[in-house]
Amino acid sequence: TDLDRQKHEFGPGDTVTLPKGWSGRWDVTQDIHKVWFVHDHPNIELAYPIRAVITPYSETQNLITQGVRTDATHGSPSTASSVIYDIGPTDVGCWSCTPGSFPVNARATTECFYVLEGIFFLTNAADGSAQRCVAGDTVVLPKGWTGHWDVIETVRKLWVV
C-alpha cells in the first residue's frame, strides 16, 4: 500500500519493484517468499506519489526471442528476454536461455539475479572455480566479471542491473 493508500495486490511469482523513495506498507495476508535487491543510485525525479510496480508472473512468460548466441562455444543456446522495469539507472527484467555454452567477457555492469528455473554452471575465468546454480538460487555477477555459462537445462531468471 502506497502512502496515499493505493493498494497493490500481488500473488505467487509476481515481481514487486519499489522505486527509490517509495514509502508505504506491506499488507501481508499469507506466507510469502521475498528476494531483495537494493540498487543504490543518485535520486531521479519521479512523479508523486511514487508507486510500487507490480509485474504479474504471467508477464514474465512473454519474452522476446533474441535467437541463438553467436558466441556459443557448445550447442546452440537461444536466448529471450523482456525488460519489465526501466526507470533511471535501474532495469529489471526476465531472461531465458536454452542448453549450450557461451563466454562472458568483462561485464559492463553488476548484475543480480534470481533463478526461476533450470540448471547451469558459472565458471569464473579468474580462478577456474565453477558454481552449480538451480531454481531458487540468487547470484551476483560483479562489474568486470569474466567467465563462462554452461546451461544444462533451460534457464529462466529475473535480473536487476
Secondary structure as GFF3:
##gff-version 3
##sequence-region A 1 161
A	DSSP	beta_strand	15	17	.	.	.	ID=ss1
A	DSSP	beta_strand	53	55	.	.	.	ID=ss2
A	DSSP	three_ten_helix	57	61	.	.	.	ID=ss3
A	DSSP	beta_strand	64	68	.	.	.	ID=ss4
A	DSSP	beta_strand	74	75	.	.	.	ID=ss5
A	DSSP	beta_strand	78	87	.	.	.	ID=ss6
A	DSSP	beta_strand	90	97	.	.	.	ID=ss7
A	DSSP	beta_strand	100	104	.	.	.	ID=ss8
A	DSSP	beta_strand	111	124	.	.	.	ID=ss9
A	DSSP	beta_strand	130	134	.	.	.	ID=ss10
A	DSSP	beta_strand	138	141	.	.	.	ID=ss11
A	DSSP	beta_strand	147	160	.	.	.	ID=ss12
###
